[in-house]
């Protein structure tokens, strides 16, 4: 399976009478885009704004971030299943607008549990912008409003669909443009012949894509347009992940569709393939809310890594907060039982952010002795006042206004931490 990414560097974006791309500048016909989005009858209206790096601007209620991409030449389908058309991702040529993002937001909703009423935010300047890749991209921000009678779950799916449609619409402007860079991802089909003679270790990646701990949105398109609730461990080609087959669950914690499209860990494994290791493949799993299902998943994922992918080692990541660490650890323990060495990468969720001795993880398994901390989401940062706010603000009586100086934990800054190996923040103990 061969995937070529035609990468075009976007230096600026602006509204215009026609959507077009010229010398790295993306011109956007706002009314044409609005009409495209509102073909979805679940939406009553949509506001479309632009936010640029360095601007004193704060984006509220961020749901997801998508990199504009569109297939070129008719081989493959844009976000197959999620936009209606069935097909295969991971092959052919895809136009990529690098330096530009589609940011989807929602209007203020009722707050359930201990979460910020303004949701996750993106600052376009100041320390908040330095913490996230989305403070350095030119952002097309969507604020869709639901039509009468549309329930919250369907509204959220409509928001996600609007973001994907916009990503394809924008990238389509670059289909005929000569790219600044061509990147090819190609992983040869595994064969048994000669594997025993290859001294390089075979490394697989076990990718936990969603946690069911807080419920699901039934029609949330995650894998080829369908939800993955009850999904058994599944082998997938890494190119499919990079090319739109897999999308971030709605408002996932520490994982955006943009991050999946640019999956740092997968890209590094592909880059090192044949030089430092043999990339054996990817296994998708979920974190269930059922002990029995998690145990079944651990057995099956471990068996796939050992007997189907013939892996010598696996790397594992999780989705969500603390509870998903347990099913990830169960998979790792099963792999270790089969003689497959494991390395786990995770946010740790201690009871107390100062706890560096006990409470680093939700599990205690002696055989899991290679754990890479991706930090903790509880660290706070002071964000300066902004001149402009995009989104649907909630100003609480006892809190500063949302455009003012804010003290926010990293978990409320979209993209400040990433579960997939790409982030701008590292942790150190002194």
C-alpha positions as CSV (number, residue, x, y, z in Angstrom):
1,X,0.0,0.0,0.0
2,X,1.5,3.3,-1.2
3,X,0.4,6.7,-0.1
4,X,1.8,9.9,-1.5
5,X,1.2,13.2,0.3
6,X,1.4,16.3,-1.9
7,X,2.2,18.9,0.8
8,X,1.5,22.6,0.1
9,X,2.7,25.1,2.7
10,X,0.0,27.7,3.6
11,X,1.4,31.1,4.5
12,X,-1.8,33.0,4.9
13,X,-5.6,32.7,4.5
14,X,-8.3,35.2,3.7
15,X,-11.9,35.5,2.6
16,X,-12.4,36.2,-1.0
17,X,-15.0,36.0,-3.8
18,X,-13.6,32.7,-5.0
19,X,-11.9,29.8,-3.2
20,X,-8.4,29.4,-4.7
21,X,-4.8,28.9,-3.9
22,X,-1.9,31.1,-5.1
23,X,1.7,31.3,-4.0
24,X,0.9,29.8,-0.6
25,X,-2.1,32.0,0.1
26,X,-5.5,30.3,0.5
27,X,-8.5,32.4,-0.6
28,X,-11.8,31.2,0.8
29,X,-15.3,32.0,-0.6
30,X,-17.1,32.1,2.8
31,X,-20.6,32.1,1.3
32,X,-19.9,29.1,-0.9
33,X,-18.4,27.2,2.1
34,X,-21.4,28.2,4.3
35,X,-23.8,26.8,1.6
36,X,-21.9,23.6,1.5
37,X,-22.0,23.1,5.3
38,X,-25.7,24.0,5.5
39,X,-26.7,21.3,3.1
40,X,-26.8,19.3,6.3
41,X,-30.3,19.8,7.6
42,X,-29.3,19.2,11.1
43,X,-27.8,22.7,11.1
44,X,-29.6,26.0,11.1
45,X,-26.7,28.3,10.5
46,X,-22.9,28.4,10.8
47,X,-20.5,31.2,11.6
48,X,-17.1,31.0,9.9
49,X,-14.2,33.0,11.2
50,X,-10.4,33.1,10.6
51,X,-7.7,33.1,13.3
52,X,-4.1,33.8,12.5
53,X,-0.8,33.0,14.4
54,X,0.2,36.0,16.5
55,X,-3.3,37.4,16.7
56,X,-4.6,38.3,20.1
57,X,-7.5,35.9,19.7
58,X,-9.0,33.1,21.8
59,X,-11.1,30.3,20.4
60,X,-13.6,28.6,22.8
61,X,-15.5,25.4,22.9
62,X,-13.1,23.5,20.6
63,X,-14.4,20.1,19.5
64,X,-11.8,19.0,17.0
65,X,-9.1,20.1,14.7
66,X,-8.7,18.8,11.1
67,X,-5.9,19.3,8.6
68,X,-7.3,20.2,5.1
69,X,-6.8,17.2,2.9
70,X,-8.3,15.9,-0.4
71,X,-7.6,13.0,-2.6
72,X,-6.0,13.6,-6.0
73,X,-6.5,11.6,-9.2
74,X,-9.5,9.5,-8.2
75,X,-7.7,6.8,-6.3
76,X,-9.1,6.6,-2.8
77,X,-11.9,8.4,-1.0
78,X,-11.9,11.5,1.3
79,X,-12.7,10.4,4.8
80,X,-14.4,7.2,3.6
81,X,-17.7,6.4,5.3
82,X,-17.7,9.6,7.4
83,X,-18.8,11.7,4.4
84,X,-21.1,9.1,3.0
85,X,-19.0,7.6,0.2
86,X,-17.5,4.2,1.0
87,X,-14.0,3.4,-0.1
88,X,-10.4,2.8,1.0
89,X,-8.0,5.2,2.6
90,X,-4.2,4.9,2.6
91,X,-3.4,4.6,-1.1
92,X,-3.1,7.0,-4.0
93,X,-2.3,10.7,-3.7
94,X,-3.6,13.2,-1.1
95,X,-3.3,16.9,-1.3
96,X,-2.3,18.4,2.2
97,X,-2.5,22.0,3.2
98,X,0.1,22.3,5.8
99,X,0.1,25.3,8.1
100,X,-3.7,25.5,7.9
101,X,-6.4,23.9,10.2
102,X,-10.1,23.6,10.4
103,X,-11.3,24.1,14.0
104,X,-14.8,23.1,14.9
105,X,-16.6,24.6,17.9
106,X,-20.0,24.3,19.5
107,X,-22.3,26.7,21.2
108,X,-22.4,26.8,25.0
109,X,-23.8,23.7,26.4
110,X,-24.8,22.5,29.9
111,X,-21.8,21.5,31.9
112,X,-21.7,18.0,33.2
113,X,-19.1,17.2,35.8
114,X,-15.9,19.1,36.7
115,X,-15.2,20.7,33.3
116,X,-14.6,24.2,32.2
117,X,-17.9,25.8,30.9
118,X,-16.0,27.3,28.0
119,X,-14.5,23.9,27.0
120,X,-11.1,23.5,25.5
121,X,-9.5,26.7,24.1
122,X,-6.9,27.7,21.6
123,X,-5.0,31.0,22.0
124,X,-3.4,32.4,18.9
125,X,-0.7,34.4,20.8
126,X,1.1,34.3,24.2
127,X,2.1,31.2,26.2
128,X,-1.1,29.3,25.3
129,X,-0.2,29.5,21.5
130,X,3.3,28.3,22.2
131,X,2.0,25.2,23.9
132,X,-0.1,23.9,21.0
133,X,0.5,23.4,17.2
134,X,-2.9,25.1,16.6
135,X,-1.5,28.4,17.8
136,X,0.9,28.3,14.9
137,X,-1.6,27.3,12.1
138,X,-3.9,29.6,10.1
139,X,-7.3,28.4,11.4
140,X,-10.7,28.3,9.7
141,X,-13.0,28.3,12.7
142,X,-16.6,26.9,12.4
143,X,-19.4,27.5,14.8
144,X,-22.4,25.5,13.6
145,X,-25.8,26.0,15.3
146,X,-28.4,23.1,15.5
147,X,-31.7,23.2,13.7
148,X,-34.9,22.9,15.7
149,X,-35.6,19.5,17.0
150,X,-32.0,18.2,16.5
151,X,-30.8,16.4,19.7
152,X,-27.4,17.0,21.2
153,X,-25.9,13.7,19.9
154,X,-26.9,14.4,16.3
155,X,-25.8,18.0,16.6
156,X,-22.3,16.8,17.6
157,X,-22.1,14.4,14.7
158,X,-23.2,17.3,12.4
159,X,-20.4,19.5,13.8
160,X,-17.9,16.7,13.0
161,X,-19.2,16.3,9.5
162,X,-19.0,20.1,8.9
163,X,-15.3,20.0,9.8
164,X,-14.5,17.1,7.5
165,X,-16.5,18.7,4.6
166,X,-14.6,22.0,5.1
167,X,-11.2,20.2,5.2
168,X,-11.9,18.5,1.8
169,X,-13.4,21.8,0.3
170,X,-10.3,23.8,1.2
171,X,-7.7,21.2,0.1
172,X,-9.5,20.7,-3.2
173,X,-8.3,24.2,-4.1
174,X,-4.7,22.7,-4.2
175,X,-5.3,19.6,-6.2
176,X,-3.8,21.1,-9.4
177,X,-1.0,23.0,-7.5
178,X,2.6,21.9,-7.7
179,X,3.4,20.7,-4.1
180,X,6.2,22.1,-2.0
181,X,7.0,18.6,-0.9
182,X,6.1,15.0,-1.8
183,X,6.1,12.5,1.0
184,X,5.6,8.8,0.4
185,X,4.5,6.3,3.0
186,X,4.9,2.7,2.0
187,X,5.1,-0.4,4.2
188,X,5.9,-3.6,2.3
189,X,3.5,-6.5,2.7
190,X,4.8,-8.8,5.4
191,X,6.2,-12.2,4.3
192,X,7.5,-15.1,6.3
193,X,10.5,-15.6,3.9
194,X,13.7,-14.3,5.3
195,X,12.2,-12.9,8.5
196,X,14.3,-15.1,10.7
197,X,17.4,-13.8,8.9
198,X,16.6,-10.1,9.4
199,X,18.5,-8.9,12.5
200,X,16.2,-5.9,13.0
201,X,13.5,-6.2,15.7
202,X,9.9,-6.4,14.5
203,X,7.9,-3.7,16.3
204,X,4.1,-3.3,16.3
205,X,2.0,-0.5,17.6
206,X,-1.2,-1.1,19.7
207,X,-3.3,2.0,19.3
208,X,-6.2,2.4,21.8
209,X,-8.5,4.7,19.8
210,X,-11.4,5.4,22.2
211,X,-12.5,5.0,25.8
212,X,-16.1,4.1,26.5
213,X,-15.8,5.1,30.2
214,X,-18.0,8.2,29.8
215,X,-20.5,6.8,27.2
216,X,-20.6,7.1,23.5
217,X,-22.3,9.1,20.7
218,X,-23.9,6.2,18.7
219,X,-23.4,7.7,15.2
220,X,-20.0,9.3,15.9
221,X,-18.0,8.2,12.8
222,X,-14.6,7.0,14.0
223,X,-13.4,4.1,11.8
224,X,-14.5,4.1,8.2
225,X,-17.6,6.1,9.2
226,X,-18.8,3.9,12.0
227,X,-18.4,3.9,15.8
228,X,-16.0,1.4,17.3
229,X,-18.0,0.5,20.4
230,X,-17.6,-3.3,21.0
231,X,-14.8,-3.4,18.4
232,X,-12.5,-6.4,18.7
233,X,-8.7,-5.8,18.3
234,X,-8.2,-5.1,14.6
235,X,-5.1,-5.0,12.4
236,X,-5.0,-2.0,10.1
237,X,-2.4,-0.6,7.7
238,X,-0.7,2.5,9.1
239,X,-1.4,4.4,5.9
240,X,-5.1,4.1,6.4
241,X,-4.7,5.9,9.7
242,X,-2.7,8.7,8.2
243,X,-5.2,9.1,5.3
244,X,-8.6,9.6,7.0
245,X,-9.9,6.1,7.8
246,X,-9.7,6.9,11.5
247,X,-11.1,10.1,13.1
248,X,-10.9,11.4,16.6
249,X,-13.9,10.6,18.8
250,X,-16.0,13.7,19.5
251,X,-14.1,16.0,21.9
252,X,-11.6,13.3,22.7
253,X,-9.1,14.1,25.4
254,X,-5.6,14.7,24.0
255,X,-6.3,13.4,20.5
256,X,-7.5,15.5,17.5
257,X,-8.1,14.3,14.0
258,X,-5.2,16.6,13.0
259,X,-3.0,14.6,15.4
260,X,-4.2,11.3,13.9
261,X,-3.5,12.5,10.3
262,X,0.0,13.5,11.5
263,X,0.4,10.6,13.9
264,X,3.9,11.2,15.3
265,X,4.6,7.7,16.5
266,X,3.4,6.0,13.3
267,X,5.4,8.4,11.2
268,X,8.6,7.7,13.2
269,X,8.1,4.0,13.0
270,X,7.6,4.3,9.2
271,X,10.7,6.4,9.0
272,X,12.8,3.9,10.9
273,X,11.4,0.9,9.1
274,X,14.2,-1.0,7.4
275,X,16.9,1.0,9.1
276,X,16.5,0.5,12.9
277,X,13.5,-1.8,13.0
278,X,10.9,-3.6,11.1
279,X,7.5,-2.0,11.5
280,X,5.2,-4.9,11.9
281,X,1.9,-3.0,11.7
282,X,-0.9,-1.5,13.8
283,X,-3.5,-3.1,16.1
284,X,-6.5,-0.9,17.0
285,X,-8.2,-1.5,20.4
286,X,-10.7,0.3,22.6
287,X,-11.0,0.8,26.4
288,X,-14.3,-0.8,27.4
289,X,-16.3,-0.2,30.5
290,X,-16.5,-3.9,31.0
291,X,-13.9,-6.0,32.7
292,X,-14.7,-9.1,30.7
293,X,-14.4,-7.2,27.4
294,X,-11.1,-5.6,28.4
295,X,-9.7,-9.0,29.3
296,X,-10.9,-10.5,26.0
297,X,-9.4,-7.6,24.1
298,X,-6.1,-8.1,25.9
299,X,-5.9,-11.8,25.0
300,X,-6.8,-11.1,21.4
301,X,-4.5,-8.1,20.9
302,X,-1.6,-10.0,22.4
303,X,-2.2,-13.0,20.2
304,X,-2.4,-10.8,17.1
305,X,0.9,-9.1,18.0
306,X,2.6,-12.4,18.6
307,X,1.1,-14.8,16.1
308,X,-0.2,-12.6,13.3
309,X,2.4,-9.8,13.2
310,X,5.2,-11.9,14.6
311,X,6.3,-8.9,16.7
312,X,9.3,-8.9,19.0
313,X,8.1,-5.7,20.8
314,X,5.1,-3.5,20.9
315,X,4.5,0.2,21.7
316,X,1.1,1.0,23.3
317,X,-0.8,4.3,23.8
318,X,-4.1,5.0,25.4
319,X,-7.1,7.3,24.9
320,X,-8.8,9.4,27.6
321,X,-7.9,9.7,31.2
322,X,-7.1,7.3,34.0
323,X,-9.4,4.3,33.5
324,X,-8.1,3.5,30.0
325,X,-4.7,2.8,31.5
326,X,-6.0,-0.5,32.9
327,X,-7.0,-2.1,29.5
328,X,-3.8,-0.8,27.9
329,X,-1.8,-2.5,30.7
330,X,-3.8,-5.7,30.3
331,X,-2.8,-5.9,26.7
332,X,0.8,-5.2,27.6
333,X,0.9,-7.9,30.3
334,X,-0.5,-10.4,27.8
335,X,2.2,-9.5,25.3
336,X,4.9,-9.9,28.0
337,X,3.5,-13.3,28.8
338,X,4.0,-14.2,25.2
339,X,7.6,-13.0,25.2
340,X,6.8,-9.7,23.3
341,X,8.5,-6.8,25.0
342,X,6.4,-3.7,25.7
343,X,6.8,0.0,26.1
344,X,3.8,2.1,27.2
345,X,3.4,5.8,26.6
346,X,0.8,7.7,28.6
347,X,-0.3,10.7,30.5
348,X,-0.2,9.8,34.1
349,X,-3.2,10.8,36.2
350,X,-2.0,11.1,39.8
351,X,-4.4,12.0,42.6
352,X,-2.1,14.9,43.4
353,X,0.0,16.6,40.8
354,X,3.0,16.6,43.2
355,X,2.8,12.8,43.7
356,X,5.8,11.4,41.8
357,X,6.3,8.3,43.9
358,X,3.0,6.4,44.1
359,X,-0.1,7.1,41.9
360,X,1.7,7.6,38.6
361,X,-0.5,5.1,36.9
362,X,-3.7,3.3,37.5
363,X,-2.0,-0.2,37.5
364,X,0.8,-2.0,39.2
365,X,2.2,-4.8,37.1
366,X,5.9,-5.6,37.8
367,X,6.5,-7.0,34.3
368,X,5.6,-3.6,32.8
369,X,8.9,-1.9,33.4
370,X,9.2,0.4,30.4
371,X,6.7,3.3,30.8
372,X,7.2,6.7,29.1
373,X,5.4,9.5,30.8
374,X,3.8,12.1,28.5
375,X,3.4,14.4,31.5
376,X,0.2,15.2,33.5
377,X,-2.7,17.4,32.3
378,X,-3.1,19.1,35.7
379,X,-0.2,21.6,35.3
380,X,-1.5,25.2,35.2
381,X,-0.4,28.1,32.9
382,X,-1.4,31.8,33.1
383,X,-2.9,33.0,29.8
384,X,-2.9,36.7,29.0
385,X,-5.9,38.8,28.0
386,X,-7.1,38.6,24.4
387,X,-8.7,41.3,22.2
388,X,-10.9,38.9,20.3
389,X,-12.9,35.8,21.2
390,X,-14.3,33.3,18.7
391,X,-17.0,30.9,20.0
392,X,-19.8,30.8,22.4
393,X,-18.6,32.3,25.8
394,X,-19.9,31.4,29.2
395,X,-19.1,34.2,31.7
396,X,-19.5,32.9,35.2
397,X,-20.2,35.4,38.1
398,X,-17.2,34.4,40.1
399,X,-14.8,34.0,37.2
400,X,-12.8,36.5,35.1
401,X,-14.3,37.2,31.6
402,X,-13.2,34.7,29.0
403,X,-11.3,37.3,27.0
404,X,-9.3,38.3,30.2
405,X,-6.3,36.8,32.0
406,X,-7.0,33.1,32.7
407,X,-5.3,30.5,34.9
408,X,-6.0,27.2,33.0
409,X,-4.7,23.7,33.3
410,X,-3.1,22.1,30.3
411,X,-6.1,19.9,29.7
412,X,-8.2,22.9,28.8
413,X,-5.7,24.1,26.1
414,X,-6.4,22.1,22.9
415,X,-3.3,20.4,21.6
416,X,-1.0,21.3,24.6
417,X,-0.7,17.6,25.3
418,X,-1.0,14.7,22.9
419,X,-1.5,11.0,23.5
420,X,0.1,10.1,20.2
421,X,3.7,11.1,20.8
422,X,3.7,14.7,19.5
423,X,3.6,17.6,21.9
424,X,5.3,20.8,22.7
425,X,5.7,20.2,26.4
426,X,8.0,17.8,28.3
427,X,8.2,17.0,32.0
428,X,11.2,17.0,34.2
429,X,11.8,16.2,37.9
430,X,14.3,18.3,39.8
